[in-house]
Amino acid sequence: MIRPSPELILTQKREALGWSKTDLARRAGMQPSRVGQIENGRAVPPRDSVELMRLAVQLGFTGPPADLLRPVEEPVVATRA
């Protein structure tokens, strides 16, 4: 069984590169607070926005930019009772 994690693919990709929100924001030409708002779900850019495209390019993300807003899915390990 797979359950969604609250972490977004965007956050996972950024952290995998060792970048802070400020690092990503500078590279994408955005304000760091905007990256934080997107990662925390307080702002949801349109699926076809230039913002998401910039983030995807900077992160080297090859899927549809809107997929950056999807939650990371982690396998649930079943344990015996």
Residue pairs with C-beta under 8 A, 6 or more apart in sequence:
1 75
1 76
1 78
2 73
2 74
2 75
2 76
3 73
3 74
3 76
4 71
4 72
4 73
5 71
5 72
5 73
5 74
6 71
7 71
7 72
8 39
8 68
8 69
8 70
8 71
8 72
9 61
9 67
9 68
9 69
9 70
9 71
9 72
10 38
10 39
10 55
10 59
10 68
10 69
11 39
11 72
12 72
13 59
13 60
13 61
13 68
14 21
14 23
14 24
14 35
14 39
14 59
17 59
19 27
20 32
21 32
21 35
21 36
21 39
22 32
22 35
24 30
24 35
24 55
24 58
24 59
25 31
25 32
25 34
25 35
26 32
27 58
28 35
28 51
28 54
28 55
28 57
28 58
29 54
30 51
30 54
30 55
34 43
34 51
35 55
37 43
38 44
38 45
38 51
38 55
38 69
44 69
45 51
45 52
46 52
47 64
47 65
47 66
48 65
48 66
49 65
52 65
52 66
52 68
52 69
53 65
55 61
55 65
55 68
56 63
56 65
56 68
59 68
61 67
61 68
